[in-house]
Each structure stands twice: as structure tokens, then as C-alpha cells.
Amino acid sequence: MPKNVFLPLVATLTVALGANVALAAGLAPVTLDAKAISAGQIRVARLMRLTASPQISAYGFVLDPGPLVTLAADVVAARSAAAAASARAALARNEARRAVHLYRAQHNISQAALQRAQSTLAVAEAARATAVAQLAQLRTKMLADWGPKLSAAALSGSAPLPRLEKGAAELVEVSLPLGQGLASPPAEASATTPSGGAVRLRFVSRAPRAAAGVAGESFFYLMASRASAPIGTPLSVALSASRGKSGVLVPRSAVVWHQGRRFSFRESTADSFVPVPLPGAFVTEKGYFVPEGVGTLLHPGDRVVIDGAALLYSAATQSRAATTGVAKNADDDED
């Protein structure tokens, strides 16, 4: 039996055999004549170098500001109590010092009076120590729950506390997925409510601890109350990394999916197209941004198929199957 087997080609498609056949798993490079390219309305476009910031999909949750406001009031009250206890202790200290002086100066007061003054001082000092400890405990809890910025705002009554108290703004905790991180959180972020409404978030500070049930880093953002997302509403949040990356933007129409991976067809010659994977690509409003780096197969100046990618994908998969069949039949013929 002959080892070379020729199969009729689908339309005008020919397969570029050799090492390039396995350029992409399960997808074969394809070659089309001018008539097939025209009939398939296949168009290409040159990729330009751009800078973009990758987006991270995060989890948002509208918080109840009540605990923060209540804790701030408790701290203010404890601070007043500590100040009052310190004042009473200072007064008792002066009285005790005066009593000691009078007692030593020819016993101008009785020993019992001296002891009462010293006892009053001890009680006042103990009360002052207790008040100071309670204040420190509340401050520690506030810092642990809300961080230094929100704690300072709550204690001083500065922004954003007045807006939170009046209901003019809502507090949102935004948490990153496990393994994600942001060196510098964006000043603004976009979010989507369960009903599909779009809202804007404004950065306040980093959260001192991870949100319940989420292991990633968390941040506090403000949301205008007119966004009408009640307390407890979950949000889908998009955060942009502050440091942009250089790369190319591949239009959505140029991307096909194969075995769970993204591919585009790069023009190698006027009539040949090679399937190229898009490692590290992330979604933007205008398409898929492919950052430059190790493993990147698309570069500025490359021409990719922006119309007709689905047609090439169909041809590439059929050709791959046909090529595999040729190889199998050849092996059977050898037997």
C-alpha cells in the first residue's frame, strides 16, 4: 500500500504541514487562496502598541456604618471619662500632698484625715487607670476593625463620617480574590449591583483585616447613596492596577476559544494564517489586552484576522482532524 495518501481539500483550504502544524494544540495553520479569502470576507488589522492596566474582579459588600458610628461615640465617651478621672486623680493627688505637709507640720491634721486623703488618692488613681485602659481597649478595637483613617475620621467628625451619618454616602468593603494583590489601590472603581446597575466607588483606605469568608486583601470605598444599594448588597467590583503594562489590544471579533484557551489567527503571508494563543490576556472594554512578556506570540505590527476568525477556526479544526486521519491511515498502510 502506498504511504502517501491524498485527501480532497475542503473548499480551497490546504494545510501547512510540518512542524508548524502543532503550533497550537488541536489547531492547524491554514492557507486560503484569494478567492476563498474574498468569499469568506476575511479581513486583517495591524496591532498597535498600547499601555493598559489589568483589571481585577473583586467582591464588594455594602456595610452598615452603625457599628463605626457607635464605636466612635463609645471612644469619645471613654475619652471624656478618662479625662474626668485624670482630673479627679490630680485633685486627689494635690489634697494628699497637702495633707502630708499639714500632718508633718506639727500635726495640724489628724492621722485619720491624712489616711482618708491618701485613700481618696488611691481610689482616684485606680479609677483613672481603669478609664485609661477602657479608652485604650476601644481605640485598639476601632483600629483593628476600621483602620487608622476611618478611625481618625470617626473620632474627629471629619469626612467621610458626616456623609455616612446623614446617609449621603454608603461604605463598601471591597475584597480581592485569594492570591491577588494591589500595591496601590485605584482612587476610583466601578461596580455592578445584582440588578445590573452601575455604580462608582471612591477609595477611602485599606481595611485592616480580610472580610468574613474572603481570604484576600480588603479596602474601604465610598458609594453615593443615590446608587440605591441597601446595606448588605453584594457588588461585583472591577479594580484597575495602577501600573500600566505595554502590549497589544486584540479585538473581540479576532478571538476564538479552543479547549478553554483564547486564540487569534495571525497573518503569516498574504494567504496563510497561524493560530496563536493569547497567554496572560485580560479583558478590557474594547477587547483582549495581551501584555508583552515571556511566551507572548503577538507583537506590535503583527496582522491578525478581525473578521472571519470563526471561519478560519472551523477550517483549522477540520484540517487538523483530516491531517490526523492521514497520519493514521499511513500508519495502517505500513502494517
Secondary structure, 3 states (H helix, E strand, C coil): CCCCCCCCCCCCCEECCCHHHHCECCECCEECCHHHHHHCCCEEEECCEEEECCEEEEEEEEECCHHHHHHHHHHHHHHHHHHHHHHHHHHHHHHHHHHHHHHHCCCCCCHHHHHHHHHHHHHHHHHHHHHHHHHHHHHHHHHHHHHHHHHHHHHHCCCCHHHHHHCCEEEEEEECCCCCCCCCCCCEEEEECCCCCEEEEEEEEECCCCCCCCCCCEEEEEEEHHHCCCCCCEEEEEEECCCCEEEEEEEHHHCEEECCEEEEEEEEECCEEEEEECCCCEECCCEEEEECCCCCCCCCCCEEEEECHHHHHHHHHHHHHHHHHHHHHHHHHHC
